[in-house]
Amino acid sequence: MDTAVTTETEGSVWGGGNRPLGASYGKLMMWFFIVSDALTFSGFLCAYGFSRFKFIETWPIADEVFTHVPFFHGNFPMYYVAFMTFVLIMSSVTMVLAVDAGHRMMKNKVIIYLFLTIIGGAIFVGSQAWEWATFIRGDYGAVETRGGRILQFVNADTGERAALAEFAATIPDERAEHERKNGIWFREEGSLTTYTVNEVVEGFRSNPNILIRTETINENGEKTLLDRKQSLERIKDAKLVVEGANLIRNEYGSRLFADFFFFITGFHGFHVFSGVVFNIIIFFNVILGTYERRGHYEMVEKVGLYWHFVDLVWVFVFTFFYLV
């Protein structure tokens, strides 16, 4: 008799039945997806960290790269990225409120909080698209040496970055060589830069207040600034003009930085965009009363799990990519 009681107790505790841990099939599958996706993001961030510390002496400084704010001119390091992070975190708060309202079967509140979550996600995706466009376009320009190093320019009077447009010369003969009928840049460069190497070099030599800053970080944690004599010597190695960033060249420094930026933030942005689409679908289902008829709002909770995961991943991306 004692044996029978023990067996029955073990079966009720460890058997699990059709709903182990009390979770539905849909929620359990969402957790499986989140765990697997978390491993994927972990691999990306580990690869980024390895590359960052392997090339730490030439890695771009985030405060000098992400300095733009829409509709404002000036140097605002990390301000807009911080705003994007705040918006995404607040959207996670509204998602919590939507799930809580669903548990209490309060349809109207679910609609309001889901709508706010969608708005927050849309703002983040749009901001990330703007950040990509700004990063790709660039605003200063640089030159690449024969050894593949990036040389940036600094105004000695102000100590701030100098754009190529501030000092580059205009050589008509140089531009004539790159007319469309010749097709030189289509075959060799991919696109025509605003200035040629000779125009940048001539303008640099005729402006004594312009100095060169290398991509190497000194003991003070700043990019190494050369004096005028060293700058004149270094400019001789200039091979081509770099404007903005892409998967091949990067005016901000190491090309690996641009590769990881596009890949990691793009992969996360795709997740946020997908989450916005899912939320829109759930939002209209709530309006139509689909979950009222089912008697529960579990779908809101499941999409909420995904949305919280996306927000949590961005906290790690923001910390390791932008702050560290």
TIVO-632489 format. One record per residue (C-alpha): y, z, x; residue in one letter. Coordinates in steps of 0.25 Angstrom, whole numbers, padded with zeros to 4 digits, always signed. Layout:
BEGIN
YZXA
...
***
This chain:
BEGIN
+0000+0000+0000M
+0009+0003+0011D
+0006-0010+0018T
+0010-0017+0005A
+0023-0011+0004V
+0026-0014+0018T
+0023-0029+0017T
+0031-0030+0004E
+0043-0023+0011T
+0042-0032+0023E
+0042-0045+0014G
+0054-0041+0006S
+0062-0038+0019V
+0057-0049+0028W
+0052-0060+0019G
+0066-0066+0017G
+0062-0074+0005G
+0070-0086+0001N
+0084-0080+0005R
+0083-0072+0018P
+0094-0063+0021L
+0099-0066+0007G
+0106-0079+0011A
+0104-0092+0003S
+0099-0104+0009Y
+0112-0111+0010G
+0119-0099+0017K
+0107-0098+0026L
+0108-0113+0030M
+0123-0111+0032M
+0121-0100+0042W
+0111-0109+0049F
+0121-0120+0050F
+0132-0110+0055I
+0123-0104+0066V
+0119-0118+0071S
+0133-0123+0071D
+0138-0110+0078A
+0128-0113+0089L
+0134-0128+0090T
+0148-0122+0091F
+0144-0112+0101S
+0138-0123+0110G
+0151-0131+0109F
+0160-0118+0113L
+0150-0115+0124C
+0151-0129+0130A
+0166-0128+0129Y
+0166-0114+0136G
+0158-0119+0147F
+0167-0132+0150S
+0179-0123+0148R
+0175-0113+0159F
+0169-0124+0168K
+0182-0132+0168F
+0191-0120+0166I
+0201-0124+0177E
+0205-0137+0170T
+0203-0133+0155W
+0215-0135+0146P
+0223-0123+0142I
+0222-0122+0126A
+0236-0116+0125D
+0241-0129+0132E
+0233-0139+0123V
+0234-0134+0109F
+0249-0131+0108T
+0253-0140+0096H
+0257-0136+0082V
+0259-0146+0071P
+0274-0150+0068F
+0279-0141+0080F
+0282-0145+0094H
+0280-0135+0105G
+0270-0127+0113N
+0262-0118+0103F
+0249-0115+0110P
+0237-0113+0101M
+0246-0110+0089Y
+0240-0121+0080Y
+0226-0118+0084V
+0228-0103+0080A
+0234-0108+0067F
+0221-0117+0065M
+0212-0105+0068T
+0220-0096+0058F
+0219-0106+0047V
+0204-0107+0049L
+0202-0092+0049I
+0210-0090+0037M
+0201-0101+0030S
+0189-0093+0033S
+0196-0081+0026V
+0198-0089+0014T
+0184-0094+0014M
+0179-0079+0014V
+0188-0077+0002L
+0182-0089-0005A
+0168-0084-0002V
+0171-0070-0007D
+0177-0076-0020A
+0164-0084-0022G
+0156-0072-0021H
+0164-0066-0032R
+0164-0079-0040M
+0179-0081-0040M
+0180-0096-0041K
+0195-0097-0040N
+0196-0089-0028K
+0185-0097-0021V
+0193-0110-0024I
+0206-0104-0018I
+0200-0098-0005Y
+0191-0111-0003L
+0204-0119-0005F
+0211-0111+0006L
+0199-0112+0015T
+0199-0127+0014I
+0214-0128+0017I
+0212-0119+0029G
+0201-0128+0034G
+0209-0141+0032A
+0221-0135+0039I
+0212-0132+0051F
+0205-0146+0051V
+0219-0153+0050G
+0224-0144+0061S
+0213-0147+0070Q
+0214-0162+0068A
+0229-0161+0072W
+0225-0153+0084E
+0215-0164+0088W
+0226-0174+0086A
+0236-0166+0095T
+0226-0164+0106F
+0222-0179+0106I
+0236-0184+0107R
+0241-0174+0117G
+0256-0172+0120D
+0258-0171+0135Y
+0249-0181+0142G
+0243-0180+0156A
+0237-0188+0166V
+0222-0188+0172E
+0220-0189+0186T
+0209-0197+0193R
+0200-0185+0194G
+0201-0183+0179G
+0211-0171+0179R
+0223-0170+0169I
+0237-0168+0174L
+0247-0163+0165Q
+0262-0163+0167F
+0272-0151+0166V
+0287-0151+0166N
+0292-0143+0178A
+0305-0138+0171D
+0298-0133+0159T
+0284-0130+0163G
+0279-0137+0151E
+0269-0149+0150R
+0276-0162+0151A
+0272-0174+0142A
+0270-0188+0149L
+0281-0193+0140A
+0291-0184+0147E
+0290-0190+0161F
+0281-0203+0160A
+0288-0215+0165A
+0288-0229+0157T
+0282-0240+0165I
+0283-0253+0157P
+0273-0261+0166D
+0263-0249+0164E
+0263-0250+0149R
+0262-0266+0149A
+0248-0265+0157E
+0243-0258+0144H
+0246-0268+0134E
+0236-0270+0123R
+0233-0284+0127K
+0228-0279+0141N
+0219-0269+0134G
+0218-0260+0147I
+0218-0246+0139W
+0208-0251+0129F
+0198-0253+0140R
+0201-0242+0150E
+0209-0230+0143E
+0206-0231+0128G
+0221-0229+0125S
+0235-0231+0131L
+0242-0218+0135T
+0257-0217+0133T
+0260-0217+0148Y
+0252-0223+0159T
+0249-0216+0172V
+0259-0223+0180N
+0270-0219+0170E
+0266-0205+0170V
+0265-0204+0185V
+0279-0211+0187E
+0285-0202+0177G
+0279-0190+0184F
+0285-0194+0197R
+0299-0196+0192S
+0299-0183+0185N
+0299-0171+0195P
+0299-0161+0185N
+0285-0165+0180I
+0273-0158+0186L
+0258-0159+0185I
+0249-0149+0179R
+0234-0150+0182T
+0223-0145+0172E
+0218-0135+0182T
+0221-0120+0178I
+0227-0111+0188N
+0225-0096+0190E
+0236-0093+0180N
+0228-0100+0169G
+0238-0112+0169E
+0237-0127+0172K
+0241-0130+0187T
+0255-0135+0189L
+0257-0144+0201L
+0270-0144+0208D
+0278-0158+0209R
+0272-0162+0222K
+0257-0159+0218Q
+0260-0166+0205S
+0265-0179+0211L
+0252-0179+0220E
+0243-0176+0208R
+0249-0187+0199I
+0244-0197+0208K
+0230-0195+0203D
+0234-0198+0188A
+0225-0208+0182K
+0228-0209+0168L
+0237-0203+0157V
+0230-0193+0147V
+0237-0191+0133E
+0230-0181+0124G
+0215-0178+0124A
+0202-0185+0120N
+0188-0184+0124L
+0190-0191+0137I
+0204-0186+0142R
+0212-0174+0139N
+0227-0172+0143E
+0225-0156+0142Y
+0215-0155+0153G
+0200-0156+0154S
+0194-0167+0145R
+0182-0157+0141L
+0193-0148+0134F
+0196-0160+0125A
+0181-0163+0123D
+0178-0149+0118F
+0191-0148+0110F
+0187-0161+0102F
+0172-0157+0100F
+0173-0142+0097I
+0186-0142+0088T
+0181-0155+0082G
+0167-0150+0079F
+0174-0137+0073H
+0184-0145+0065G
+0172-0153+0059F
+0166-0140+0054H
+0180-0136+0048V
+0181-0149+0041F
+0167-0149+0036S
+0170-0135+0031G
+0183-0139+0024V
+0174-0150+0017V
+0164-0140+0013F
+0174-0131+0007N
+0181-0142-0001I
+0167-0145-0007I
+0165-0131-0010I
+0179-0129-0015F
+0177-0140-0026F
+0164-0134-0030N
+0170-0121-0032V
+0181-0128-0041I
+0170-0135-0049L
+0163-0122-0051G
+0150-0126-0044T
+0148-0112-0038Y
+0152-0105-0051E
+0141-0112-0058R
+0131-0108-0047R
+0135-0093-0048G
+0139-0092-0033H
+0148-0097-0022Y
+0138-0098-0011E
+0143-0111-0006M
+0156-0106-0004V
+0150-0095+0005E
+0142-0105+0013K
+0153-0114+0016V
+0161-0101+0019G
+0151-0098+0030L
+0153-0112+0036Y
+0168-0110+0036W
+0167-0096+0042H
+0159-0102+0053F
+0169-0113+0056V
+0180-0103+0057D
+0172-0094+0066L
+0169-0106+0075V
+0184-0110+0076W
+0187-0096+0081V
+0177-0098+0093F
+0183-0112+0095V
+0197-0107+0095F
+0194-0095+0104T
+0186-0103+0115F
+0193-0116+0114F
+0208-0112+0112Y
+0209-0098+0116L
+0200-0095+0128V
***
